[in-house]
């Protein structure tokens, strides 16, 4: 029980988690406005605009800087973590998504007009550079304001 009480007092954790949640809801809102429908996967899945992973990582680094000092080793660790997260989001995970898209098209070609028994691979895994940068900017702004006003 003490763990949750302590966690609830951790300003950096609250800022990071709140930023991630806000970014996920923005992603859903954008999806609903663009697609004119609701898809639950937007709420719990990966990919899409903005990158909630990058927003959370940027908010984490920002709040570490504000809380521990921008010259602290904690801020340096947070920045490195954010950079690795951003490169992964738009690099490896995006490549996996493109491969899944290609494989799905191949399956459709192979089984044209026949039922496909294999499960479709998830294509929306990674992020474009714009989604990553938007998530990072959102994380920095929300990280700053939430840290100051919470």
NORRAWO-V268095 format. One record per helix or strand. SS is the DSSP state (hx for helix, st for strand). FROM is the first residue (numbers start at 0). TO is the last residue. If there is no record, write none. Layout:
ss:SS from:FROM to:TO
ss:SS from:FROM to:TO
//
This chain:
ss:hx from:1 to:8
ss:hx from:10 to:34
ss:hx from:39 to:43
ss:hx from:51 to:67
ss:hx from:72 to:89
ss:hx from:91 to:109
ss:hx from:128 to:148
//
